[in-house]
Amino acid sequence: MQVLEDEIKELIISSLSLEDVAPADIDPTAPLFVEGLGLDSIDALELGLALQKRYGVSLSADSQETRRHFSSVRALAEFVASQGQEPSL
């Protein structure tokens, strides 16, 4: 799970162009939105597309379940792992 969390941190940084953030700066249990990384809804869309492209997972834009998956890096890693998808390079 640690490897997947690190991959997702890298994906967040690259897909959202967060040049001033290192993977080690991102707490896997910290919120991604508002506090924590302070991402917004546009960031969520970009990150969702990056996750779909990389892992082949599908996310519903307005579901409570998707909001729960996007609550932290760890929650995203658990969601991707539960989908049983290998990264698409």
Rosetta blueprint (number, residue, H / E / L):
1 M L
2 Q H
3 V H
4 L H
5 E H
6 D H
7 E H
8 I H
9 K H
10 E H
11 L H
12 I H
13 I H
14 S H
15 S H
16 L L
17 S L
18 L L
19 E L
20 D L
21 V L
22 A L
23 P H
24 A H
25 D H
26 I L
27 D L
28 P L
29 T L
30 A L
31 P L
32 L L
33 F E
34 V L
35 E L
36 G L
37 L L
38 G L
39 L E
40 D L
41 S H
42 I H
43 D H
44 A H
45 L H
46 E H
47 L H
48 G H
49 L H
50 A H
51 L H
52 Q H
53 K H
54 R H
55 Y H
56 G L
57 V L
58 S L
59 L L
60 S L
61 A L
62 D L
63 S L
64 Q H
65 E H
66 T H
67 R H
68 R H
69 H H
70 F L
71 S L
72 S L
73 V H
74 R H
75 A H
76 L H
77 A H
78 E H
79 F H
80 V H
81 A H
82 S H
83 Q H
84 G L
85 Q L
86 E L
87 P L
88 S L
89 L L
